[in-house]
Amino acid sequence: MSLNIVLFYKDLSHPGGAERLVVKEWQYLSSFGHQVKLLTYRAHSEALYGMSDTLRKDLVILDKKGLSGLIAARNWLAAHPTDWVISSSGHIDVYLLSLLTGVPYLLHIHHPLFMSFNDLDKFSFLYRKHFDSLSSSNYGAAEFRQQRESLTLSHRSRIEFRARLYLAAVKRASKVLVLSEYSRVEKRQLFGIEAICLQGAFDADIFQRYRSMSPATPPSGRSILTVARLVKDKRIDVLLRAFARFLRSFPGSRMVIVGKGPEQPALLQLAAALGISADIEILGYVEDDELQRHYWSADIFASIDWADFRLTAFEALAAGKPVVLSNETDLDPRLMESGYVHLVPPEEDETLRALEKAASVPPKIDDDSLVEILRDYTWDRYFRRIESLVL
């Protein structure tokens, strides 16, 4: 049965995990025989992950925002047959569009409410009875107490209005998909819904592609890779401080940072202050083929950012690399026991110890056994599950 599916993403301007997922969603659902359009207010080629030319016939850029964008989206939906809208961004917009058109929708919620500085709904009166417990549920969430105290009356009024709209959007959704058990439990507590936890990370042929690459030329020390948007939540400053001390035990090591964002000047200043400017490299955005070469060339992947699920960590594991992650992550117990994963509180001392362990202690299982575990996280399996929800 072929469906007309619209993938809605409010602003496809900056590359990131959620943007990568929506492009993959278009690619796979189209390959399953469905008619799939990607509807957005704005887009930039970098956020399309090398698919700009292929996507062109199915990419609808409204080039509007706010109320004008909503009206344009409603008019477009009214003029095109649509069985489902699947939204990764702009959930309130999709809720209003559904009220106006009657089209059912499915929501991807990529971040727990209590793992983001940007989502202010957590401060709503609606969630007051859960605020204290969830503010203690992970390392970074403690800062929300201080953030709440700084809110003005005007901020609070806007938060209350938006939170109620967002709650209505979530409750009207036919299905809600999340990326971790932590997030699934949070959604039950806050919204009174049963979300579905699904995780996908890579194409099924990635293992063969990595292992067909030429061996990397090893540096005199260790090569550490991190891939992230350069924003505060990613805690790359903590990683840089730990790396500066790591160099004492592993001289000649290098850190490669793939990504760009507003924190880049501050990170370069920090590297200079730590005396490691010559030992790090910030590459900005890179295409997928080049990114995979960086995964393959690295000795260790490190990402102590504030997140319950890291697509980049799975991509590094697919390359057979040990990973250092913050302990806010939810992971398959098989991966936890593999020796490839080192979870730490996102603090300098603990991160240093994890990097040193990853650099010197071999994993507990071999590469083939790791690949067998990771086959459960292919995009094909992930999107087949999503397809089953809308058929």
C-alpha positions, 0 to 999 in steps of 0.5 A: 500500500503506497501512502502520501506522506509529508515530512515536516521540519520547521527549519532545515538550515543547520546540520545536526542529528535531527536533520540527518534523521529527517533526510534519511526518513525521506530516503527510506520511506521513498525507497519503500514505495511511498510518495514522500515530500519534505515540507519546510519553511527554510532549508540549507544544503548543508542540512540536507547531507549531500542529498540536495540534488536527489531531494529536489523534486520532493523538497518543498521550501515555503520560504516563509515563517510565523503566521505566513508560513503556517498559512502557506503550509495549510494551503499546500496541504489542502492542495496535495493529497496527504495521508500522514504528516510526520514531524521532527520539528515544529510540533505546534505548527503541525498540530494547528495544521491538523486542526485545519486540515484533519490530516493525522500526524506522528511526532518525533521528539528528539530531546527529553524536556529535562535535557535541554536549555532551549525547551522552556515548557518545563517551567510551566505550572503544568509540570510543577509536581515533576520539576524537582524530581526531574531536575535531579534526574541527570547531571545537567538538569540541576541548572534548571532550578537557577534558570527558573528563578531568572524568568520574568513575568513576561517570560512566564506568561509566554511559557504557560501559553506555549506549554499548553499548546505543545501539550495539546499537540502531543496528545493529538498525535497518533503516535509519539516516537522518542530515542531513549527509555529515559525520554519515554518515561519522562513523556509518560510523567509529563504528558500522560502518553505512552511514547514508543522508543525506537533507535536507528543510526546507519545504513546496513552497508556501513560495516562493509564500507568502513572495513574496506577503507585503507588503514589510517596512518597512526599518529605518535599519540592517539587521535580523538574525534568529536562530532557536534554542533558547537553549542554550550550543551555539547560540553566541548570545553570540558573535553578540551580541558581533559584532553590538555591533561591527556597529552601528558600521558599520550604526547603527540595526540590530536583532537579533531572536532567536526562541527560549527556553531556559536561556541567556536571562538570561545573554544579556540580561545580556551585551546590557546589558554590551555596551550593546545592550539597546535594539537586540535583542529576544528573542521566545521561541516564536512560531507558524509564521505569525509566524516566516515574517514574521520571515524575510521581514522580516529582511535577514540570517539568522545562526546560528553554532550547533554543527550540521551541518545547520540547518533554520532556514537553509534556511527563511531561504534560502527567503525569499531572505535571505543567511545567516551560518553556522558552517563546521561546516555541510555544504551543497550546493555550489550553495548555497555558490557562490550568494553567499547563504551565508557560512560562518565559524569561529564566532568574534567577528571572523570573524562580524563580517566575515561579517555586514558582507559579507552586509549589503553584497555582493549574491548571485551568483545571482538569486532565481529561480535560488536557488528552483530549487536549494531545490526539492530540499529540500521536505518532499514529496521528503524524506518520499517518500524515507523512504516508499520505505524502508519500503514 
